[in-house]
Amino acid sequence: YERVQLRDLVVIKSSGKREDFDRSKLERSIRIALQKRPIDPERIDQMISGIVRRLESLGDTDIQSKQIGEIVMESLARIDTVAYVRFASVYKNFQTADDFDGFVSELRPGAAGEE
């Protein structure tokens, strides 16, 4: 099926560099986080489409990369905790085991659940 993009989005990186939004880049990073996880591929596609729709409906064509990362993490947290932690480890640039431990300990009370 064909995807209709509502508007051309521009991603503003943390360095200030601007680049056109690339859905395939978003999809690739999400699929890497979900690799070997028991999530239906159709559900992954729906999640990606939902993220893109949300970005397009923000009201601005310029989107901070940080904002995209937060939306992806929020979406992953809803469907798979392991994928959420995988994505967060790259997104938040964990450097040590303590970085992981601190992040995961925040999840233990049930902040992000698996289905």
C-alpha positions as CSV (number, residue, x, y, z in Angstrom):
1,Y,0.0,0.0,0.0
2,E,1.0,3.6,-0.5
3,R,1.8,5.9,2.3
4,V,0.7,9.5,2.1
5,Q,2.9,11.9,4.0
6,L,1.0,15.0,5.3
7,R,4.0,17.3,5.2
8,D,7.8,17.2,4.7
9,L,9.4,16.9,8.1
10,V,12.9,18.2,9.0
11,V,14.9,16.6,11.8
12,I,17.0,18.9,13.9
13,K,19.9,16.9,15.3
14,S,21.5,17.7,18.7
15,S,24.5,19.2,16.8
16,G,22.1,21.7,15.1
17,K,22.4,19.9,11.7
18,R,19.1,19.6,9.8
19,E,18.1,16.7,7.6
20,D,15.0,15.5,6.0
21,F,13.0,13.0,8.0
22,D,13.7,9.5,6.8
23,R,11.0,6.9,7.7
24,S,13.2,4.0,6.8
25,K,15.8,5.2,9.4
26,L,13.1,5.3,12.1
27,E,11.9,1.9,11.0
28,R,15.4,0.4,11.0
29,S,16.2,1.6,14.5
30,I,12.9,0.3,15.9
31,R,13.3,-3.1,14.1
32,I,16.9,-3.4,15.6
33,A,15.5,-2.8,19.1
34,L,12.8,-5.4,18.5
35,Q,15.1,-8.0,16.9
36,K,14.3,-11.5,18.1
37,R,11.4,-10.2,20.3
38,P,8.0,-12.0,20.1
39,I,6.2,-9.0,18.5
40,D,4.0,-9.4,15.4
41,P,5.5,-7.6,12.4
42,E,2.1,-6.1,11.7
43,R,2.1,-4.6,15.2
44,I,5.6,-3.1,14.5
45,D,4.3,-1.6,11.2
46,Q,1.3,-0.1,13.1
47,M,3.6,1.4,15.7
48,I,5.9,3.0,13.2
49,S,2.9,4.4,11.3
50,G,1.5,5.8,14.5
51,I,4.8,7.4,15.4
52,V,5.0,9.1,12.0
53,R,1.4,10.3,12.2
54,R,2.1,11.7,15.6
55,L,5.2,13.5,14.3
56,E,3.2,14.9,11.4
57,S,0.5,16.2,13.6
58,L,2.8,18.1,16.0
59,G,2.0,21.3,14.1
60,D,5.6,22.1,13.1
61,T,7.7,20.7,10.2
62,D,10.9,21.0,12.3
63,I,11.2,18.3,14.9
64,Q,14.1,17.9,17.4
65,S,15.7,14.4,17.2
66,K,15.3,14.3,21.0
67,Q,11.5,14.5,20.6
68,I,11.5,11.7,18.1
69,G,13.6,9.5,20.5
70,E,11.2,10.2,23.3
71,I,8.2,9.3,21.2
72,V,9.9,6.1,20.1
73,M,10.8,5.1,23.7
74,E,7.3,5.8,24.8
75,S,5.9,3.5,22.1
76,L,8.4,0.8,22.7
77,A,7.7,0.9,26.4
78,R,4.1,0.0,25.7
79,I,4.9,-3.1,23.7
80,D,8.2,-4.6,24.9
81,T,10.4,-3.7,27.9
82,V,13.5,-5.4,26.4
83,A,13.2,-3.4,23.2
84,Y,12.6,-0.3,25.2
85,V,15.8,-0.8,27.2
86,R,17.8,-1.7,24.0
87,F,16.6,1.5,22.3
88,A,17.2,3.6,25.4
89,S,20.7,2.3,25.8
90,V,21.7,3.7,22.4
91,Y,19.5,6.8,22.6
92,K,20.7,7.7,26.0
93,N,24.3,6.6,25.2
94,F,24.8,4.4,28.1
95,Q,28.6,4.0,28.8
96,T,28.7,1.7,31.8
97,A,26.9,-1.1,33.5
98,D,25.8,1.4,36.1
99,D,24.1,3.4,33.4
100,F,22.0,0.3,32.5
101,D,21.4,-0.6,36.1
102,G,20.1,2.9,37.0
103,F,17.8,2.9,34.0
104,V,16.5,-0.7,34.6
105,S,16.0,-0.1,38.3
106,E,13.6,2.7,37.4
107,L,11.5,0.2,35.4
108,R,11.2,-2.4,38.2
109,P,8.2,-0.8,39.9
110,G,6.3,-1.4,36.6
111,A,7.0,1.9,34.7
112,A,7.0,0.0,31.4
113,G,5.3,-3.3,31.2
114,E,5.4,-6.2,28.7
115,E,2.2,-7.7,27.4
